[in-house]
Amino acid sequence: MTPRTRADRRRLMPSPRIVGGLLFGLLLAGLLWVLAGRLLAERDATWARIRQTGVWRVGMDPSFPPFETLDAATGQPVGFDVDLARAIAERWGVRVELVAVGFDQLVDAVAVHRVDSAVSALPVMEQRAREVAFSAPYFEAGIFLVAASGSTIGRPEDLAGKRIAVEWGSEGDAQARLLGRRLNGALRLALRETAADALAAVLAGDADAAVVDAISLALFDGPGRRLTAVGEPLRRDPYVILMPADAPRLRQAVNEALADLQADGTLARLRVRWLGD
């Protein structure tokens, strides 16, 4: 068999025009694939229906004041989450339709599209992430170290030798015991029946600090509100809005609305209205 020469190899190679055409075709196909992927991601029947009907169906369990409860006079839902849902809908130019759903059924109601979203003091549930999507946080309800205003306690390390009030058996109790282990036991617990009792112990001088959740602190009716959260949460528990996993445009719209409400001070005003200053 006669060996192939360079000329033979060149004859087998496509012409530069053909190569250019192939490369352009591959580039165009890749671009179309990316655009198709984006269009597919933006196809959101839930968001399209909200825009078409002008109604956002929001699931809520009205049994958790001050976030959601039934007004004794009117029987209608009121609370932080009710006002939040209405503020978001107002930005979209649509109406909120509140749907009463039991707390244990809220995630399923969103996943099967019984409602468009759930706004009901809900935490992130990673185990359900394939069924529902989560918004950015709108409220931090985690566990905080609390001290009297003007206290020298500014960080957990300052608790060595101090007496810390907690609600016995609560998550605050558990977090305080973890702090105690970090400090090699140089921390004394003052066990109380409720989180409010633990906060009252700080005001009364029976404890140097307390470890409670953010909502208990916000709702505490202590005189003069002379207590303040110290530092970052010991354990985070952010509240989020739930949406179906196949509703990416709705999730984007919710997050954009939350960012706007944070920027213009609406979220801060809602916190003051329903949870105090």
N, C-alpha and C positions, 0 to 999 in steps of 0.2 A: 504494500500500500504506500502510495506516494505521500511523504510528509507534508503537512499543511504549512504554507508559507504565511508571512505577515499579510500578504495580499489576500490570501484565503480568509484569514481571521477578520480582516476589515470587511470582506464581503458578507461575512456572517453577522457582523455587528450592525444594528439599526442605524439609520442616518441620524445626524443631529436634529433634524426637523422632527423625526419620529420620537426621539428621546425627549425633546422638549414638549411634544404633545402629550406623551405619557406622563411626564412630571406634572404638567398643568392639570391633566385629568385627575391624578392622584391628589393634588393639592385641592382641587375643587371638590372632590369626593370627601376629603377630610373636613373641609369647611362646612359642607352640607351636613355631614354627620354631627358636627358640633352644634350647628344651628338647630338640627332636628332634636338633639338632646335637650337643648335649652327650651325649645317650644314644648317638648313633652313634659319637662319639669314645670313649665308655667301653666300647663293645662290643669285647671283646678275647678272641678264642677261645683264645689262648695262655694268658693269665692264668686264664681260666675252667677250662681243662683242668688247669693246675697245682693250682688249688684243689680240683678234683673228684678228681683221682687222688692228690694229696699227693706228687707227684714233680716236681722241677725238673730238667730235662735240661740239663746244662751242658757245652758243648764246650771242650776244652782240649788243647793240644799239650804233653805232659809232657817237654819237652826244653830248658827254660830255667830252670835253678836260679838263685836260690833260690825263684823264683815257682812253678814247677811242674817236678817231675822224678819219676822212678820210684825208690822206695825199694829199695836193693840187697837187703835182707833179705826184704821182703814182695812186691816187684813192684808195689806200689800207689802211686798218685800222692800226693805230699806236696809241701808248699810254701806260700808266702804265699797264692797264689790259691786253693789247695785249702781252706785254713782260712777264707779270706774267704767263699767260696761256702757253706761249711757254716754259718758264722755268720749269713749272710743267711737261709738256709733255716730255721735254727733260729728266727729271729724270725717267720717265716711259719708255723711249725708243719708244715713239709713236709720231705721227704728229698731230698738231692742225688743225682742219677745222673750220674756223670762219664763223658763220652763222648770217647774219644781221636779227635782230628781233626788232620790235618796243618795246620801254621800257615798255609800258603797257601790252605787250603780253609775256614778258620774263618768268614770273612765269608759265603761262599756257603752254608755249612751253616746259619747263622742265617737268612739271607734266605729260604731255601726251607723253613724250619721243620723241618729235620732235628734241630736242637737248639733249645731255648728261648732260650738265651743262650750267650755265649762269655765266659769269664773266663780270660784267658791272656796277661796283660801286653800288651794291645793298645792302640795309639794311636788317636786320633781320625782317621778317614779321610773327609774331607769329600766326596770324589768318590763315596763309596758311601752318602751320606746319604739317598738315595731308597729304598734297599733295607734299611738297618738304622738303628737308633737307638742313640745313645750315652748312657751314664749320666754323672752328674757324675764328675769325676776322683777316684780313690782313692789314687793314688801319683804323685809328680812325679819322673820319671826324666830330666829335662833336663840341660843342660850348666851347670856351676857353676864359678866362680872359687874356688879352694881355697888357703888359706894356713895357716901354723902358728898354733896357738892363741896369742893374745897378740900377734900381728903387728900392725903399724901399717897394714897394707893393709885398708881398709874399703870400698873402692869401686874400680871399674875405673880411675878417674882417678889413683889412687894408684900405678898400675903404671908410670908414666913412668920410664924408666931402669932398670927392673927386668928380671930374667931369669925367664921363664915356661916351665915344663916342660910338654910336651904329648906325647901319643902321635902319632907321625908319621902323617899321612894320615887321622886321625880327625876326627870332628865337633868335638872339642875343639881340634884343630889349626886347623881352619877358623875357629872362633870367636875364637881367640887372634889370628889374622892380621887379622880384622876389628877387634879391639881395637887392634892395632898401627896400622892405618890411621887409626883415630879419634885416636890419639895422635901422628900424623904421623911414625910410624916409631920413636918413642922407647920401644921395647920389644924385648927380645932373646929369641928363642925357644931353648929347650933341647930338642932333639928326642930322644925316647926310643922304645924298641921297643913298650912297652905302657903302659897307663894306670897300672898299679901301679908301673912304673919311674919314671914322671913324679912320682907322689906320693912315692916313696922319695927322689927328688932333692930335694924340699922338706924332708923330714926330715933329710937329710944336709947341708943347707945349700948344695947345688949349684944351687938355684933359689929364688927368693923366693916363688913361688906356682906353682900348676898350674891347668890348665883341663881338667876331666874330667867324665864323666857321673856322675850321682848314685849309680848302682848300683856303679860302680867304687870310688867313695869309700866307700860303705857297707860293701863287702866287703874293703876294704884291710886287710891284717893288719899294719900298721905298729906299731911298739912304742909302747904307751901311747895310741894313737889321738890323737896331738897335732895333728891337722889338723881344720879346720872349713870349711864352705862360707861364702862371703862374699856377702852381699846376695842379690838375686833371681836366678833362673836367667838365664844369657845366652841360652839358647834353651830354650823349654819343650817337654816331651814327656810329657804326662800320660797315665797308663794309665786306661782306662775299660772298662766292661762293655758288651757288644753285645747288642742285642735286635732282633727283627723290627720293621720300620718300622710295621707295623699292630698293634703291641702297646703302646698308650699306658698302659694300666693296669699292665702289667708294668714299664714304665719308671718310672712313678711309684712303684711299690712298691720297686723297686731303689734309687731315689734316697732314699726315706724311710729304708730300712734303712741305707744308707751314712751318712746324716746321724746316725742313732742310734748307729752303730758309732764314728763320729768323736766324738760327744758323750760316750759312756761310756768312751772310752779303748781300745776294742778294736783299732782300727786302729793306734794307737800301740804297743800290745803286740805286734801281729803284726809291725810293723816291727822292733822290738827282737828278737823271736824269730828272724826269718829274715834280717835285715840288720844286726843289731847296734845298739848304742846310738847 
